[in-house]
C-alpha cells in the first residue's frame, strides 16, 4: 500500500505558519521592525553622522590652542625668573657661611685681587700665603670652602674697587679670575667682559667661552666695617654702593653683609 503524505505535510506547514501569525502579538511585530531599522542605521550611517569638523571649527580649535600655549610660556617665564632669584638668595646664604668659616679657620676673610676673585675659597690646593690647618692652634686653611664645579674663570674690568666703587665693565681687562656665578643667565658684554671659561687652556675646546652664564658674585670691603657679598641681580648690572647703608642694595642688586 503506498502512502502519499506530501500534500498533507505541506498543508500542515501552512497551517502552522498561520497559527504562528495569529498567536504573535502585534507589539512583538512592531518591536522586531524597529530592531531591524536600527540595525540598518548602524550598518549604513547617514551622511550627517559621518561628516567631520568644518573649517571654521578647526580654526577656532587652533586659535584656542595658540592662546593656551602663549599663556603657558608666559607663566613658565615668570616661574623661571622667580626660581633664579630664590636660588641666588639661597646660594648667597651658603657662600656667607663658607666665608665666615674661612675667617674662623684663617683668622680673616680671604685676600682678593679683585672683588670677583674667589680663588682662596674655591681652590683645591693650599693658596699662596696660607698655612695648612693645625689642630693644635685651630688655625689654618682647610679648603676648598666652596665648590668651583660649573663655574670657572671669568674676565672682568679692573676698574671695580675693593670698597665697591667703580665699574666692573671699565678699565683694562683683568686676567681671568676664579669666580662663582649667580643664577641669572646673561650673555657676555663687549670685549668678552663677564664671559666665562671652564679653564685657561685656550687650545682645549672645553675652555671656550660660555654663550650664556651667570654674573660673578662680588666681595667688597672684606677688611672694613661692612664686608659684604653682592649679586648683580636679574638685570646683570652692578649698581654701586648704597650711600646710606652699604648693606642695603641699589635697584635689583642683592646684598648680604658678612658680619
C-alpha positions in Angstrom: 0.0 0.0 0.0 1.5 3.4 -0.9 1.0 6.5 1.2 1.1 10.0 -0.4 1.9 12.3 2.6 3.4 15.3 0.8 0.2 17.2 0.3 -0.8 16.7 3.9 2.7 17.8 5.1 2.6 21.0 3.1 -0.9 21.7 4.3 0.2 21.2 8.0 3.2 23.5 7.5 0.9 26.2 6.1 -1.4 25.8 9.0 1.5 26.2 11.5 2.6 29.5 9.8 -1.0 30.8 10.0 -1.2 29.8 13.7 2.1 31.4 14.5 1.0 34.6 12.8 -2.2 34.7 14.7 -0.5 33.9 18.0 2.3 36.5 17.6 1.3 39.7 19.5 1.2 42.9 17.5 3.6 44.6 19.8 6.3 42.0 19.1 5.9 42.6 15.4 6.5 46.3 15.8 9.5 45.7 18.1 11.0 43.4 15.5 10.5 46.0 12.8 12.2 48.7 14.9 15.1 46.4 15.7 15.7 45.7 12.0 15.6 49.5 11.3 18.1 50.2 14.0 20.4 47.6 12.6 20.2 49.1 9.1 21.2 52.5 10.6 24.3 51.1 12.3 25.4 49.4 9.2 24.6 52.2 6.8 25.1 55.5 8.7 23.6 58.7 7.3 25.8 61.4 5.8 25.2 63.8 8.7 26.7 61.2 11.2 29.9 60.7 9.2 30.8 64.3 8.4 34.0 65.8 10.2 34.8 69.2 11.6 34.1 72.3 9.5 36.9 74.7 8.6 35.6 77.3 11.0 35.5 74.8 13.8 39.1 73.8 13.1 40.2 77.4 13.1 38.6 78.0 16.4 40.4 75.0 17.9 43.8 76.1 16.6 43.2 79.6 17.9 42.3 78.3 21.4 45.4 76.0 21.4 47.6 79.0 20.5 46.2 81.1 23.4 46.8 78.2 25.8 50.4 77.8 24.6 51.1 81.5 24.9 49.7 81.6 28.4 51.8 78.6 29.4 55.0 80.2 28.0 54.3 83.5 29.9 53.6 81.6 33.1 56.8 79.5 32.8 58.9 82.6 32.1 57.8 84.1 35.4 58.4 80.9 37.3 62.0 80.7 35.8 62.8 84.2 36.9 61.4 83.6 40.4 63.4 80.4 40.7 66.6 82.1 39.7 66.0 84.8 42.4 65.3 82.2 45.1 68.3 80.0 44.2 70.6 83.0 44.2 69.4 84.1 47.6 70.0 80.6 48.9 73.4 80.4 47.4 74.4 83.7 48.9 73.5 82.4 52.4 75.7 79.3 51.8 78.5 81.5 50.5 78.3 83.7 53.6 78.6 80.5 55.7 81.7 79.4 53.8 83.3 82.9 54.1 82.7 83.0 57.8 84.1 79.5 58.2 87.2 80.7 56.2 87.6 83.6 58.6 87.2 81.3 61.6 89.9 79.0 60.3 92.4 81.5 58.9 91.6 84.5 61.2 90.5 86.8 58.4 88.4 87.0 55.3 90.2 85.9 52.0 92.7 88.1 50.3 91.3 89.1 46.9 93.0 90.7 43.8 89.6 91.8 42.6 86.0 91.7 44.0 85.2 88.8 41.7 88.2 86.8 42.9 87.2 83.7 44.9 90.4 81.7 44.4 91.3 81.3 48.1 87.8 79.9 48.8 87.4 77.6 45.8 91.0 76.3 45.4 91.5 72.6 45.9 95.1 73.2 47.0 96.7 75.4 49.6 96.8 79.0 48.3 100.0 81.1 48.5 100.5 82.9 51.8 98.3 80.5 53.8 99.2 77.5 56.1 97.5 74.2 56.4 95.0 73.9 59.3 96.6 72.8 62.5 94.6 71.0 65.2 96.9 72.4 67.9 96.3 76.0 67.0 92.9 75.5 65.5 94.1 77.8 62.7 94.9 77.4 59.1 93.4 76.8 55.7 91.3 73.6 55.1 89.6 74.3 51.9 88.0 74.2 49.5 85.2 76.1 51.2 83.2 76.4 48.0 83.0 74.1 45.0 84.1 75.6 41.7 82.2 72.9 39.7 80.1 74.5 37.0 81.9 77.9 37.3 85.4 78.5 36.0 87.4 81.7 35.1 85.7 85.0 34.4 87.0 88.0 32.6 86.3 91.4 34.3 87.3 95.0 34.1 89.9 96.2 36.6 88.2 99.5 37.4 86.0 97.9 40.2 87.5 98.6 43.6 87.5 96.7 46.8 85.3 99.2 48.5 82.5 98.8 45.9 83.2 101.9 43.9 84.0 101.8 40.2 82.7 99.7 37.3 83.2 96.0 36.6 83.0 96.9 32.8 85.6 99.7 32.8 89.4 99.7 32.6 91.7 97.1 31.3 90.5 93.5 31.2 91.7 91.8 34.4 93.3 88.4 34.0 90.7 85.7 34.2 89.7 85.1 37.8 88.4 82.1 39.7 84.8 83.3 40.2 81.5 81.9 41.3 78.4 82.6 39.1 74.9 83.5 40.3 71.8 82.0 38.8 70.9 84.9 36.5 72.0 83.9 33.0 73.3 86.7 30.7 75.3 87.0 27.5 78.9 88.3 27.9 79.5 92.1 27.4 81.6 93.7 24.7 85.2 92.5 24.5 84.2 89.3 26.3 83.9 91.1 29.7 81.9 89.0 32.2 82.5 85.9 30.0 83.4 82.5 31.5 85.8 79.8 30.6 85.9 76.3 32.1 89.7 76.6 32.2 92.5 78.8 30.9 94.0 76.4 28.3 92.7 78.1 25.1 93.8 75.1 23.0 91.2 73.0 24.8 87.7 73.2 23.4 86.3 72.8 27.0 87.8 76.2 27.6 85.7 78.0 25.1 83.5 80.9 26.4 80.1 80.0 27.7 77.4 81.5 25.4 75.3 82.3 28.4 76.2 82.2 32.1 75.5 83.9 35.4 77.3 87.1 36.6 80.1 86.7 39.1 79.4 87.2 42.8 81.4 90.2 44.2 83.2 90.6 47.5 83.5 94.1 49.0 85.2 95.7 52.0 86.5 92.4 53.4 88.9 94.3 55.7 86.5 97.1 56.5 83.4 97.7 58.6 80.8 96.3 56.2 82.2 93.2 54.5 79.6 92.1 52.0 78.7 89.7 49.2 76.8 91.1 46.2 74.9 89.7 43.2 74.3 92.0 40.3 70.7 90.7 40.2 68.3 90.0 37.3 69.4 92.8 35.1 73.1 91.7 35.3 74.4 95.3 36.1 76.3 96.3 39.1 74.5 99.3 40.6 77.2 100.5 43.0 77.3 101.2 46.8 74.2 102.4 48.6 75.3 105.8 50.0 73.1 105.5 53.1 73.8 101.9 54.1 76.3 99.6 52.3 74.3 96.6 53.4 71.2 97.8 51.5 71.2 97.1 47.8 70.6 99.6 44.9 68.0 98.7 42.4 67.8 94.9 41.9 71.2 94.0 43.3 71.3 91.5 46.1 73.5 92.2 49.1 74.4 90.0 52.1 76.6 91.5 54.8 79.1 89.1 56.3 79.1 90.3 59.9 
